[in-house]
Amino acid sequence: MFSDNARPVAWPLFFFYFFFCALVGVMMPYISLYYKSIGLTASEIGRLMSTFTLSGILIPHFWGWLTAKVGLPKRILQIGILGCFIAVIPFNWSDQFETLWLLTCTMALFYSALIPMTDSLAVRSIRHLDVPYTRLRVGGSIGYVFAVTGAGFLIGQFGVVIVIPTMCVFLALAVVTSFFLKEQAYEVHTQKATTSFLALVRTPESMLFFGLAFLAFMSHAPFNVFFAVHLSNLGYSGQYIGLLMALGVVIEIVLFLFFGNTIKRFDVVHIITLCFICGMVRWFLVGWFASVVWVLIFTQLLHSITFALFHMVSIEQIRRLFPERFAGQGQAMYSAFAIGLGGGLGMVIAGYLWEWIGGAWVFTLASCVSALALGILMFSQRR
């Protein structure tokens, strides 16, 4: 999988992605079930979950500034993952919304910047090695599948009480793995810049890309927060929910492993169009036909397009729109505006609407968001 000279750098990054995304594979699908079991309402669950993504609007910029100031990204990443681990431990003994909200805010200070920092460290670490970024990132997908399947089985055996301890275990393993990462100190740029980052962001192509990414992550918000709750309400067991969550990510692994360079052969507009068309179909079917198993399996296969393919083309777009000098800031903007603001706002709205109009209509609105994004893309191409 990795050449001899790349293994000392690549494998620690691979396993860090594995354990951190395993945390995500437990937290994102199942912590809402845990919150529901301790008596929290849907709006409270939506507010708690949105904290992770809303914090991504500003927090990654602070960690990026701190990393550039110190010049040691590995050390800053270790501080982030250790702080996240310490913040999760008190969740085991908390069941009041106010306490959980404070703990979630504390955890989010570290959690929201971990993926941008890891991506930045990974890209810098492999820039002189014959290793595609997707080959490292697939470690996260494998970790997610392992965790979402295993946690679903454990929940079926022992109940949702195991969610928080399992999160703690994966975070502890990520902390240990971080000590094996190779340090990549930042270089200092002394030459005068010929353009500014804000000038690049203000270009019509950049603004269109960030706007579409915002809508893409907003449409995924009900899935990220309430998919497990939706299936649980329809009578699916924890094991079935875990297997269904894992199914889409298995296809995602195939994309990351074998098609990282293939997408460059296709027009980016055609790829994004496909992503939003699949999003329209996926969310509508999840809302109204999730009780039909084969339909639900089909919607999970579409995850490889609506999320994985869109993420792959987004990374390529950031590399194309922002030169190396501004690549880190471009990644932070993508994380802040699309994942943070788009996903976070979508989670808050989904939380309130879930109690008002029900899960089927919330997923229908997610389908409408994908349709809106597709309409904007088509209109921009006509212009």
DOKEVEX-858585 format. One record per residue (C-alpha): z, x, y. Coordinates in pm, 1 decimal, always signed. Example, Ala and Ser with C-alpha at 12.3 -4.5 7.8 and 13.67 -1.06 7.14 Angstrom:
2
+780.0_+1230.0_-450.0
+714.0_+1367.0_-106.0
This chain:
383
+0.0_+0.0_+0.0
+79.8_+291.4_+232.4
-49.7_+648.3_+221.7
+189.2_+937.2_+148.7
+216.3_+1046.5_+511.4
+269.0_+688.2_+632.4
+541.1_+585.7_+386.1
+843.4_+738.1_+567.1
+749.5_+538.8_+878.6
+597.0_+226.6_+726.2
+844.1_+128.4_+453.1
+1156.2_+108.8_+676.1
+961.7_-110.0_+920.7
+834.0_-322.3_+631.8
+1186.6_-385.4_+501.3
+1329.7_-445.8_+848.5
+1069.5_-719.0_+896.2
+1159.2_-845.2_+546.6
+1533.4_-888.5_+612.1
+1501.4_-1016.3_+967.8
+1239.5_-1276.8_+875.4
+1453.6_-1368.4_+574.2
+1718.5_-1461.0_+830.6
+1459.3_-1677.0_+1007.0
+1362.6_-1830.8_+671.9
+1719.0_-1951.5_+625.9
+1804.1_-2040.3_+984.7
+1500.8_-2225.3_+1115.9
+1439.7_-2470.3_+828.0
+1797.0_-2526.3_+709.2
+2049.1_-2481.0_+988.0
+1950.1_-2823.3_+1121.5
+2059.5_-2968.5_+784.8
+2389.9_-2783.2_+821.8
+2436.4_-2913.8_+1175.6
+2359.3_-3265.3_+1056.1
+2618.6_-3230.0_+777.3
+2896.0_-3147.9_+1027.2
+2815.7_-3454.4_+1238.7
+2593.0_-3328.3_+1519.4
+2333.7_-3566.6_+1665.2
+1958.5_-3497.3_+1674.8
+1967.3_-3429.4_+2049.7
+2254.2_-3180.5_+2002.9
+2062.5_-3008.0_+1721.5
+1752.8_-2988.3_+1941.8
+1952.6_-2834.5_+2227.5
+2112.6_-2575.8_+1998.5
+1784.0_-2473.6_+1839.0
+1599.5_-2462.2_+2171.0
+1849.4_-2202.9_+2296.5
+1689.7_-1938.5_+2075.8
+1343.1_-1996.1_+2214.2
+1436.8_-2072.8_+2575.4
+1631.1_-1746.2_+2591.7
+1303.8_-1575.2_+2504.7
+1174.5_-1655.9_+2854.0
+1382.2_-1388.1_+3029.6
+1585.8_-1192.8_+2774.7
+1297.2_-986.8_+2624.1
+1213.5_-856.0_+2971.8
+1568.7_-722.3_+3011.3
+1561.3_-548.3_+2672.7
+1216.1_-410.9_+2751.5
+1343.8_-268.7_+3080.2
+1649.8_-121.7_+2906.5
+1433.8_+37.5_+2636.9
+1204.9_+193.7_+2895.7
+1508.4_+315.4_+3092.2
+1677.6_+475.0_+2791.5
+1355.2_+576.9_+2619.5
+1497.1_+525.0_+2267.6
+1364.1_+197.4_+2120.5
+1530.1_+247.9_+1782.0
+1875.2_+269.2_+1939.5
+1817.9_-40.9_+2150.6
+1688.2_-229.1_+1846.2
+2002.3_-130.8_+1654.2
+2220.3_-263.9_+1935.6
+2025.9_-589.9_+1925.7
+2047.2_-645.6_+1550.6
+2415.4_-544.6_+1536.0
+2501.6_-777.6_+1825.3
+2316.8_-1060.6_+1651.0
+2512.8_-998.8_+1329.3
+2849.3_-997.4_+1507.7
+2761.4_-1317.5_+1695.4
+2672.3_-1507.4_+1375.3
+3001.6_-1442.8_+1193.2
+3212.4_-1700.4_+1392.2
+2961.4_-1974.4_+1300.3
+3142.0_-1990.6_+964.0
+3449.3_-2147.4_+1125.2
+3298.2_-2359.3_+1405.7
+3202.6_-2725.9_+1389.1
+3223.3_-2845.9_+1751.7
+2906.0_-2867.3_+1960.6
+3054.5_-2690.3_+2264.0
+3177.0_-2395.2_+2056.1
+2851.3_-2373.0_+1864.8
+2655.8_-2381.9_+2189.6
+2850.8_-2086.0_+2330.5
+2806.8_-1892.0_+2005.6
+2436.7_-1976.7_+1998.0
+2392.1_-1852.0_+2355.3
+2565.5_-1526.1_+2260.7
+2350.4_-1482.3_+1951.5
+2035.2_-1567.7_+2147.5
+2099.2_-1279.9_+2390.6
+2023.1_-1044.3_+2103.2
+1807.7_-1255.6_+1868.9
+1536.0_-1353.5_+2116.1
+1431.4_-992.3_+2182.8
+1435.2_-858.8_+1826.3
+1079.2_-952.2_+1725.1
+917.0_-824.4_+2050.1
+1116.1_-499.6_+2020.7
+1027.4_-461.1_+1652.6
+659.2_-533.3_+1720.1
+654.6_-278.7_+2001.4
+826.6_-14.3_+1787.1
+594.6_-86.9_+1492.9
+274.4_-59.6_+1698.1
+388.4_+267.8_+1853.3
+504.0_+409.8_+1520.6
+173.2_+354.7_+1339.6
-68.9_+435.6_+1621.8
-156.5_+774.6_+1463.6
-141.9_+646.5_+1104.4
-403.3_+457.1_+906.4
-181.1_+149.6_+875.5
-277.3_-191.6_+1021.6
-0.9_-383.2_+1198.4
-49.5_-680.6_+967.1
+36.1_-462.3_+665.1
+384.5_-414.1_+814.7
+419.2_-769.6_+939.5
+353.2_-907.3_+591.6
+697.9_-776.9_+497.5
+837.0_-1047.3_+723.7
+626.0_-1315.4_+557.7
+741.3_-1206.2_+211.9
+1102.5_-1206.0_+331.0
+1057.4_-1554.8_+473.5
+917.5_-1688.1_+146.4
+1196.1_-1524.1_-52.9
+1465.3_-1664.2_+174.4
+1328.2_-2014.6_+226.2
+1279.9_-2059.2_-149.1
+1608.9_-1901.5_-249.7
+1807.7_-2086.9_+14.1
+1651.0_-2415.7_-90.9
+1766.4_-2350.9_-448.2
+2116.6_-2251.4_-332.6
+2145.5_-2560.0_-114.1
+2052.0_-2773.3_-413.3
+2325.5_-2605.4_-618.5
+2606.1_-2556.8_-364.8
+2516.3_-2766.0_-59.3
+2431.7_-2671.6_+298.7
+2762.9_-2486.7_+337.0
+2588.0_-2170.0_+212.1
+2346.2_-2156.8_+509.7
+2564.5_-1954.1_+749.7
+2694.3_-1701.4_+487.7
+2337.1_-1640.2_+372.5
+2232.1_-1571.2_+731.7
+2514.5_-1317.9_+759.2
+2402.1_-1137.2_+442.9
+2042.1_-1093.4_+560.2
+2153.8_-978.0_+904.1
+2386.5_-720.6_+747.3
+2098.2_-585.6_+538.1
+1878.8_-566.7_+849.8
+2150.3_-366.1_+1026.8
+2160.5_-116.7_+737.6
+1780.2_-91.2_+728.5
+1764.1_-16.8_+1102.7
+1926.1_+324.5_+1041.0
+1620.6_+430.7_+838.3
+1368.9_+352.8_+1114.1
+1194.6_+649.6_+1275.4
+1262.7_+700.8_+1643.9
+958.3_+683.5_+1871.4
+1058.8_+793.7_+2220.5
+860.7_+646.2_+2509.9
+623.9_+856.6_+2714.2
+651.4_+869.0_+3092.5
+338.7_+771.8_+3286.3
+304.6_+970.8_+3606.9
-49.8_+876.2_+3709.1
-94.4_+608.5_+3973.2
-190.6_+269.9_+3834.5
-532.3_+138.7_+3932.5
-428.2_-222.7_+3874.6
-108.3_-421.1_+3823.3
+24.0_-627.8_+3536.7
+38.2_-941.6_+3753.3
-327.5_-892.9_+3847.0
-415.6_-891.5_+3477.9
-204.1_-1202.0_+3412.5
-376.1_-1389.9_+3697.2
-725.3_-1352.0_+3551.1
-870.3_-1687.3_+3434.2
-902.2_-1563.5_+3074.8
-538.0_-1453.1_+3060.0
-410.8_-1775.5_+3213.8
-617.9_-1979.9_+2969.3
-486.2_-1778.8_+2674.2
-120.1_-1810.6_+2775.2
-163.7_-2182.6_+2845.8
-315.3_-2245.9_+2503.0
-44.7_-2036.4_+2334.1
+219.1_-2240.2_+2522.7
+76.5_-2564.7_+2381.3
+36.0_-2414.9_+2032.8
+405.3_-2328.0_+2005.0
+510.3_-2655.2_+2167.3
+320.7_-2845.1_+1895.9
+509.5_-2647.8_+1627.6
+852.8_-2731.8_+1775.2
+922.3_-3051.0_+1572.5
+826.1_-2865.2_+1255.8
+1055.1_-2571.0_+1332.0
+1357.8_-2791.6_+1401.1
+1321.9_-3115.1_+1206.6
+1082.7_-3059.5_+915.8
+1364.9_-3015.3_+664.7
+1548.6_-3315.3_+812.1
+1227.4_-3521.6_+795.2
+1176.8_-3437.9_+428.7
+1544.4_-3487.5_+348.5
+1528.1_-3837.2_+501.1
+1231.8_-3909.4_+271.2
+1436.2_-3811.6_-34.5
+1317.0_-3455.3_-101.5
+1576.8_-3221.7_-253.4
+1668.2_-2878.6_-117.6
+1464.6_-2705.1_-390.9
+1149.9_-2903.1_-308.7
+1192.0_-2841.4_+63.1
+1227.1_-2468.3_+1.2
+917.4_-2455.5_-220.5
+712.0_-2652.1_+29.4
+823.1_-2427.5_+316.0
+731.1_-2122.0_+111.0
+387.5_-2249.9_+12.1
+224.7_-2209.8_+351.3
+374.1_-1866.7_+402.6
+231.8_-1744.2_+70.2
-119.4_-1806.2_+206.4
-6.0_-1643.2_+531.3
+77.8_-1328.7_+330.6
-276.5_-1318.4_+192.2
-416.1_-1342.2_+547.1
-192.4_-1063.7_+674.6
-268.3_-834.5_+380.8
-644.2_-867.8_+348.7
-788.2_-1024.9_+664.1
-623.8_-829.4_+945.1
-952.8_-672.5_+1050.7
-1184.9_-952.8_+937.1
-1099.3_-1187.0_+1225.2
-1254.5_-939.0_+1468.8
-1595.7_-1038.1_+1332.4
-1564.6_-1397.2_+1453.8
-1572.2_-1544.6_+1802.7
-1218.2_-1596.8_+1928.5
-1307.4_-1939.5_+2071.1
-1421.3_-2060.1_+1729.6
-1101.2_-1935.9_+1564.4
-871.0_-2100.5_+1819.5
-1074.9_-2421.8_+1798.1
-1018.2_-2426.1_+1421.3
-644.3_-2370.3_+1472.9
-607.0_-2668.9_+1705.7
-821.8_-2900.3_+1491.8
-602.7_-2815.4_+1191.9
-295.5_-2870.7_+1409.4
-410.3_-3221.3_+1500.3
-461.7_-3308.6_+1133.4
-147.9_-3135.2_+1008.0
+107.6_-3295.2_+1240.1
-38.5_-3644.6_+1203.8
-25.1_-3622.8_+824.5
+329.6_-3481.4_+827.1
+442.4_-3768.8_+1047.2
+298.9_-4057.3_+847.4
+214.3_-3937.0_+495.5
+486.0_-3682.5_+408.5
+607.0_-3909.7_+128.5
+282.0_-3832.1_-58.3
+339.4_-3495.0_-225.2
-21.2_-3377.7_-244.4
-75.1_-3461.2_+124.1
+236.2_-3263.2_+212.0
+110.8_-2967.8_+7.1
-218.9_-2982.0_+197.8
-37.4_-2977.0_+533.5
+164.0_-2672.7_+426.5
-156.8_-2489.1_+336.0
-271.1_-2554.7_+692.5
+27.9_-2347.9_+811.4
-176.6_-2037.7_+737.3
-421.4_-2152.2_+1005.3
-208.1_-2327.0_+1268.1
+47.7_-2044.2_+1280.3
-62.4_-1727.7_+1097.5
-425.1_-1722.6_+1207.8
-332.2_-1817.6_+1563.4
-71.1_-1540.4_+1575.6
-318.9_-1283.7_+1444.8
-580.9_-1371.6_+1705.2
-311.2_-1378.1_+1974.7
-209.7_-1019.7_+1897.5
-575.4_-918.0_+1922.9
-611.5_-1105.1_+2251.6
-309.4_-928.6_+2400.5
-452.3_-592.3_+2297.3
-786.5_-684.1_+2451.4
-659.3_-839.4_+2775.3
-395.9_-572.5_+2849.9
-459.5_-196.3_+2828.9
-207.5_+26.8_+2650.8
-12.5_+85.7_+2971.8
+63.6_-287.5_+2998.4
+60.2_-377.5_+2627.1
+439.9_-407.5_+2604.7
+456.7_-634.3_+2908.1
+173.0_-843.9_+2770.8
+363.2_-888.9_+2444.8
+678.9_-980.2_+2639.0
+486.5_-1237.4_+2844.2
+344.4_-1389.6_+2524.7
+693.3_-1406.7_+2375.1
+851.0_-1545.2_+2692.5
+596.1_-1801.0_+2807.9
+445.4_-1920.2_+2478.5
+719.9_-1879.4_+2217.9
+1015.3_-1908.4_+2456.6
+915.0_-2171.3_+2710.3
+660.8_-2359.2_+2499.3
+865.0_-2363.2_+2179.6
+1199.2_-2416.7_+2354.8
+1081.1_-2701.7_+2573.8
+918.9_-2862.0_+2271.2
+1245.5_-2841.5_+2075.4
+1445.3_-3008.2_+2353.7
+1191.4_-3288.7_+2390.5
+1166.8_-3333.2_+2013.5
+1546.0_-3356.2_+1984.6
+1570.5_-3641.9_+2233.6
+1259.9_-3827.5_+2112.3
+1368.9_-3801.2_+1747.2
+1658.8_-4039.4_+1815.7
+1450.2_-4267.5_+2035.5
+1116.2_-4315.2_+1857.9
+1171.9_-4154.8_+1515.3
+1027.6_-3859.2_+1327.2
+682.0_-4003.5_+1252.8
+603.7_-4059.3_+1620.4
+744.8_-3720.1_+1719.9
+500.7_-3548.1_+1484.2
+225.9_-3775.1_+1618.2
+300.0_-3646.9_+1968.1
+279.5_-3290.9_+1830.8
-69.2_-3381.1_+1706.3
-152.3_-3505.0_+2056.6
-39.0_-3172.1_+2204.0
-283.6_-2992.1_+1973.5
-554.1_-3235.4_+2084.4
-472.6_-3162.7_+2450.2
-500.7_-2788.0_+2386.9
-835.1_-2839.5_+2213.4
-960.2_-3046.8_+2506.1
-857.1_-2777.4_+2755.8
-1034.1_-2511.8_+2549.6
-1354.3_-2715.8_+2527.1
-1347.7_-2793.7_+2900.2
-1297.0_-2426.1_+2984.7
-1602.0_-2329.3_+2779.2
-1817.0_-2588.4_+2955.6
-1701.3_-2447.9_+3289.1
